[in-house]
Amino acid sequence: FVLEEYLGTTWYWLVVGGATLNTSKVLLQNGNKKTKITSNTYLVYKQMILIVYQGIIIFLIAFFSFFLLKYRMWKRDTEEKVNHLLHKEVGTKKFHDKHELSIQDSMATLPFAIQRYLHKALFLIDDVDRGTSYMMHTPISIINSVKIQQKGEIFVNNKWLPFDATQTVSCSPASPGFIWDCLTKMHPTFPILKHLQIFVRDAYMDGQGELSVNCMGIVPIANKKGTVDINSAELMRWLAEIALYPTAFLPQYGAKVSWIKDNHQIKGPWREHHGAFVRGKITDLGSDNDTEAEVQFCFKDDGLISSVRAQRMQNEGDKLIWKPWEGRFLEYDARNGMLVPTKMEAGYWEEGKLEIYFKGTNTKFEYDFFD
């Protein structure tokens, strides 16, 4: 890998080829010192051993070079998608002349529970338990994008697999999007399978959702992209995780979210939430078909979001099936002057029970704010 990276492909193959031949000769010379057979049979045997050694070494080199090529192609494709996501001009020009934003102007049309949450999450007031909304003309920084490093476990095929992931999110008002780039293993402990890497890319950008799963960059396991259902499911994830980029709640500077005022909780098998809750429907105006998704936000007594609920697609074999889904924010921490979730979990409701499939810890946040 180092040779190919710094010397180039041509030098890489010259060095590897020379090493292959030299290794084979050394092995045979050592065999000659221990064997005094000089018959023609031995010469034929010697040539056969040489061919076998070279064949095995060349096969291994070719296999790992092919894997390396596929891995780099996967990473390059992800990097290009991230670069496109972060450098779109759509929806960003409106921010160029707004250095300070009024809380009152931005929050006047939001439901009270969201206002109370933002007061808490953005450290705008000391006492969040006031009976009425307490507006302040406080300058705040609007999030343009964020890159989050994650560690955790995902439950696949009746076993928990460790993962490392990088999630990049765009908060563009006209075209929200994210890319979750995850690396996990085929098996946590089995001697051979634990070395097989699984690449996962969960994304929403340019109005299209994507779920791609690949083994070692060579064997595709799942590739769902661009259908109405997958678009809605991935847009729902963007809205469900909005607590990670809370200024996107602000109606003038985030995605288009309509707050449903019928005072009914979203239908599903989950236990009734007795605290404050709000249902929101997001519409991506940047998509060709105005993709929509609906999420219910449930709040704790201190005003922070405790969980989010929705109908979400689950991959079962070759099919995507809508199921009741819930994500929970277990811990918050202060980052860049905001309270954001650092420990999360998610699951699908099965037979009256929440079956957790995701446990994650957000270890690092890199926020980019509008100037």
Beta strands, then each sheet from edge to edge (+ up, - down):
strand 1: 143-156
strand 2: 159-170
strand 3: 177-185
strand 4: 197-205
strand 5: 208-215
strand 6: 219-225
strand 7: 256-260
strand 8: 277-283
strand 9: 292-299
strand 10: 305-316
strand 11: 319-335
strand 12: 338-350
strand 13: 353-369
sheet 1: 6+ 5- 4+ 3- 2+ 1- 13+ 12- 11+ 10- 9+ 8- 7+
end
